């Protein structure tokens, strides 16, 4: 890694704005059981290319991102390294593969621990969101540069949401206890962006299991802000999601000619 404060690939900062460097951490150690048996979710093919490769490219497509840390299954770092070496990635972006932990939270922390000095902004991105547009990535980075300690891309909800009392046994009816005002609710996506020191502090302080890193920052009492998400940044979790992702990718290839 270069010790230069601004790598050649980084965008030129606006006059008066200090130079910052951005790294992305992609936890990819999960099995993805809801997609069924087979390879881990991140290694499933999308348009003939593993989803993880698409996710790395999505981060590297942003000129603000100069390093991507991929957190592999604990015993699969070598396999993931070989996989990434076999696919073309933007040369301006360095890629580092490290072994992960038993949980997503542990894997993100291991990715953070592997970051070299000199990176002020950290993005955390789901490997299962392979099609996030570069404009969304850039919007998250820009909001952190403007001073937000934590930023999440988010979309308004299209469906009415019900709060229920969990059923005593799977498959039993669940009583509805409330109907939240959906105008105040958002569906959160990734990449989530953070001031590095804030994210490190959150992972060193919050011990509860969480579903995203932004909620850890919330527990520190800090403000998390949203920027507009994108409908193509959806998470590939179930087989139908993979069908939709294939359709989006096919449309992109038709429109972009690649």
C-alpha positions in Angstrom: 0.0 0.0 0.0 1.2 3.5 -0.8 1.8 5.9 2.1 0.7 8.8 -0.1 -2.2 10.7 1.5 -4.0 10.8 -1.9 -3.7 7.8 -4.3 -3.6 8.7 -8.0 -7.1 7.2 -8.5 -8.8 9.3 -5.8 -10.9 12.2 -6.9 -9.5 15.7 -6.4 -11.1 17.2 -3.3 -12.9 20.5 -3.6 -10.9 23.6 -2.7 -10.7 23.9 1.1 -11.8 20.4 1.7 -9.3 18.1 3.4 -8.3 15.0 1.5 -9.8 11.7 2.8 -9.4 8.1 1.6 -12.2 5.6 1.5 -12.1 1.8 2.0 -15.0 -0.6 1.7 -15.4 -3.8 3.8 -17.5 -6.6 2.3 -18.5 -9.3 4.8 -18.9 -12.5 2.7 -18.6 -15.3 5.2 -22.3 -16.3 5.4 -23.8 -19.4 3.9 -27.0 -17.9 2.6 -29.2 -20.8 3.5 -32.4 -19.1 2.2 -31.1 -19.5 -1.4 -31.0 -23.3 -0.8 -28.1 -25.8 -0.7 -24.9 -25.2 -2.6 -22.1 -22.6 -2.5 -22.2 -19.7 -0.1 -24.5 -16.9 -1.2 -21.7 -14.6 -2.1 -20.2 -17.2 -4.5 -23.5 -17.9 -6.3 -23.3 -17.0 -10.0 -25.1 -14.0 -11.4 -24.9 -13.6 -15.1 -22.1 -16.2 -15.1 -20.1 -14.2 -12.5 -20.1 -14.8 -8.7 -22.2 -12.2 -6.8 -19.1 -11.3 -4.7 -17.3 -10.2 -7.8 -20.2 -8.0 -8.8 -20.2 -6.5 -5.3 -16.5 -5.8 -5.3 -16.8 -4.2 -8.7 -19.7 -2.0 -7.5 -17.5 -0.6 -4.7 -14.4 -0.3 -7.0 -16.5 1.6 -9.6 -16.6 4.5 -7.3 -13.4 6.6 -7.8 -13.6 7.5 -4.1 -12.9 3.9 -3.0 -9.2 2.9 -3.2 -9.3 -0.3 -1.1 -11.8 -3.1 -0.8 -11.5 -5.6 2.0 -13.3 -8.9 1.4 -14.0 -10.9 4.6 -14.1 -14.5 3.5 -15.4 -17.6 5.3 -13.0 -18.6 8.1 -11.6 -21.5 6.1 -12.1 -20.0 2.6 -9.8 -17.0 2.2 -7.6 -18.8 -0.3 -10.6 -19.8 -2.4 -12.0 -16.3 -2.4 -8.5 -14.8 -3.3 -8.3 -17.2 -6.3 -11.8 -16.4 -7.3 -11.1 -12.6 -7.4 -7.8 -13.2 -9.2 -9.7 -15.0 -11.9 -11.9 -12.0 -12.7 -11.0 -8.5 -14.0 -11.3 -5.8 -11.4 -10.5 -2.1 -11.7 -6.7 -1.7 -11.4 -7.0 1.6 -9.5 -8.6 -0.2 -6.5 -6.6 -2.5 -4.2 -8.4 -5.7 -2.9 -7.5 -7.5 0.3 -9.0 -10.8 1.5 -9.0 -11.7 5.1 -10.7 -14.6 7.0 -14.0 -13.8 8.8 -15.7 -14.9 11.9 -18.8 -16.8 12.9 -21.1 -13.8 12.7 -21.5 -10.9 10.4 -20.7 -8.5 13.2 -17.4 -10.4 14.0 -16.5 -10.5 10.3 -17.0 -6.7 9.9 -14.7 -6.1 12.9 -12.1 -8.4 11.4 -12.3 -6.4 8.2 -11.9 -3.2 10.1 -8.9 -4.6 12.0 -7.3 -5.4 8.7 -7.5 -1.8 7.3 -4.2 0.0 7.0 -3.8 3.5 8.5 -4.7 6.5 6.3 -8.3 5.5 5.5 -10.8 8.0 7.1 -14.1 6.7 5.7 -15.3 3.1 5.8 -18.1 1.6 3.7 -19.7 -1.6 4.8 -21.4 -3.4 2.0 -23.4 -6.6 1.7 -22.0 -9.1 -0.8 -25.6 -10.0 -1.5 -26.3 -6.6 -2.9 -24.3 -7.0 -6.1 -26.1 -4.4 -8.3 -25.9 -1.2 -6.2 -25.3 1.7 -8.6 -22.2 3.8 -8.3 -24.2 7.0 -7.8 -25.5 5.5 -4.5 -22.0 4.6 -3.4 -20.8 8.1 -4.1 -23.8 9.7 -2.3 -23.0 7.8 0.8 -19.3 8.8 0.7 -20.2 12.4 0.1 -22.5 12.6 3.1 -19.7 11.2 5.4 -17.3 13.7 3.9 -19.8 16.4 4.7 -19.6 15.5 8.4 -22.1 12.8 9.1 -20.7 10.0 11.4 -22.9 7.4 9.8 -24.9 7.3 6.6 -27.3 4.7 5.2 -29.0 4.6 1.8 -32.7 4.1 2.3 -36.0 3.8 0.4 -39.6 4.7 1.4 -41.8 1.6 2.1 -44.4 0.7 -0.6 -46.3 -1.7 1.6 -48.3 -1.1 4.8 -46.3 -2.5 7.8 -47.8 -4.3 10.7 -46.3 -4.9 14.1 -47.3 -8.3 15.4 -47.0 -10.4 18.5 -44.8 -13.3 17.5 -46.6 -16.6 17.2 -46.0 -19.3 19.9 -45.1 -21.8 17.2 -44.0 -21.4 13.5 -47.0 -21.1 11.2 -49.5 -20.1 13.8 -51.5 -16.8 13.3 -49.8 -13.7 14.7 -52.0 -11.0 16.4 -51.4 -7.5 15.0 -50.6 -5.0 17.8 -49.9 -1.8 15.8 -49.8 -0.3 12.3 -46.8 2.1 12.2 -47.0 5.2 10.0 -45.0 4.1 7.0 -44.2 7.7 6.0 -41.7 7.7 8.9 -40.2 4.3 8.0 -37.4 3.5 5.5 -36.0 0.2 4.1 -32.3 0.5 4.6 -29.7 -0.7 2.1 -25.9 -0.8 1.8 -23.2 0.4 1.5 -23.5 2.1 4.8 -20.8 4.7 5.3 -19.0 5.7 8.5 -16.3 7.9 9.9 -13.7 5.3 10.6 -13.1 6.3 14.2 -16.9 6.1 14.9 -17.3 2.6 13.4 -14.2 1.3 15.3 -15.6 2.8 18.5 -19.0 1.2 17.9 -17.5 -2.3 17.3 -15.4 -1.9 20.4 -18.4 -0.8 22.6 -21.6 -2.5 21.4 -21.9 -6.2 22.3 -25.5 -6.8 21.2 -26.2 -8.8 18.1 -27.4 -6.3 15.4 -28.6 -6.5 11.8 -26.6 -3.6 10.5 -23.6 -1.4 11.6 -25.6 1.8 11.7 -27.7 0.5 14.6 -24.4 0.1 16.5 -23.7 3.8 16.0 -27.2 4.7 17.1 -26.5 2.9 20.4 -23.6 5.3 20.9 -26.1 8.1 20.9 -24.9 9.5 17.5 -27.1 10.6 14.6 -27.4 8.3 11.6 -28.6 10.0 8.4 -30.1 8.7 5.2 -29.5 9.4 1.6 -31.7 8.2 -1.3 -31.2 4.5 -2.0 -31.9 2.7 -5.3 -34.3 0.0 -6.2 -31.5 -2.0 -7.9 -29.6 -2.2 -4.6 -31.9 -4.9 -3.3 -30.6 -7.9 -1.4 -30.4 -11.3 -3.1 -31.7 -13.5 -0.4 -34.3 -15.9 -2.0 -34.4 -17.6 -5.3 -36.9 -15.1 -6.7 -34.4 -12.3 -5.9 -31.8 -14.1 -8.0 -34.3 -14.2 -11.0 -34.8 -10.4 -10.6 -31.1 -9.7 -10.3 -30.5 -11.7 -13.6 -33.1 -9.6 -15.3 -31.6 -6.3 -14.0 -28.1 -7.4 -15.1 -29.4 -8.5 -18.6 -31.0 -5.1 -19.0 -27.8 -3.3 -18.0 -25.8 -5.4 -20.5 -28.3 -4.6 -23.2 -28.3 -0.9 -22.5 -24.5 -0.5 -21.8 -23.3 -3.0 -24.5 -21.1 -5.2 -22.3 
